[in-house]
Amino acid sequence: MKASFSGEVATYYARHRRGYPPEALDALVGAFGLSAEDTVVDLGCGTAQLSLPLAARVGTVIGVDPEPDMLVLARQAALDAATVNTVWMLGTDNDLPALGRLLDGRTIGALTAAVAIHFMDRDALVRASYRYAESSVRYDAPLTVDDMVGGVFSALSTDRLPSTQGRATFAAEVRDALGGRDEVTERVRVWLQFGTPD
Ligand SMILES: C[S@@+](CC[C@H](N)C(=O)[O-])C[C@H]1O[C@@H](n2cnc3c(N)ncnc32)[C@H](O)[C@@H]1O
């Protein structure tokens, strides 16, 4: 089953998917020595879960995604947060060479591909870097039944989304399985993989 990241699925994604904790941003900024001088390309930016906190720490973020509905919501999230240093580009990893030519002469501080590298030509991206490192950050965070259920719907293709009744039934079943609780604590682990030039 493949996610389509369009229509209602994009809305579920924006509403219910977790962002990234400050520790993950610290690790990213530290690994690449990012500063307000840097432009970062957030490939597969989706609805800007990483792009926006990243924009708070660097010069400019270019969010790239092939799904127009995700990009519209990413841009809206940037407007809502009064973020003025993001731009949004409809495209895929295949468009990186053209983007590179467009940015000729400018330093790209980093290219991020958060929860998206499995959609791309991973080998080509990894070949472009020489030093590879991996780390993770852990944190506990509340997870509501609403976010659990919405998170599942955000990973479906639009034609697989249940009816309104089916969605309500699923939410009720999840709540029942949790003994009527509406919220649990999730132990989250975010894996970070870095590829940097020598
Ligand atoms: C699971 S979402 C991740 C969104 C966001 N980066 C995050 O961390 O939540 C994956 C995103 O990758 C995008 N995508 C799929 N194929 C892609 C490709 N070949 N190049 C760039 N992005 C792609 C999808 O449209 C989707 O928005």
The ligand as an ORCA input file, in Angstrom:
! r2SCAN-3c Opt
* xyz 0 1
  C       6.559     10.583      5.078
  S       6.554     12.183      4.272
  C       7.811     13.078      5.187
  C       7.455     14.543      5.351
  C       8.376     15.353      6.281
  N       9.732     15.403      5.761
  C       8.410     14.795      7.691
  O       9.502     14.649      8.244
  O       7.348     14.555      8.279
  C       7.402     11.812      2.776
  C       7.353     12.958      1.756
  O       8.249     12.648      0.690
  C       7.664     13.088     -0.521
  N       8.293     12.372     -1.648
  C       7.909     11.212     -2.235
  N       8.748     10.894     -3.236
  C       9.704     11.860     -3.276
  C      10.850     12.091     -4.106
  N      11.196     11.238     -5.080
  N      11.602     13.207     -3.894
  C      11.246     14.071     -2.904
  N      10.171     13.897     -2.078
  C       9.412     12.806     -2.267
  C       6.174     12.805     -0.333
  O       5.360     13.557     -1.218
  C       5.990     13.162      1.137
  O       5.581     14.506      1.297
*
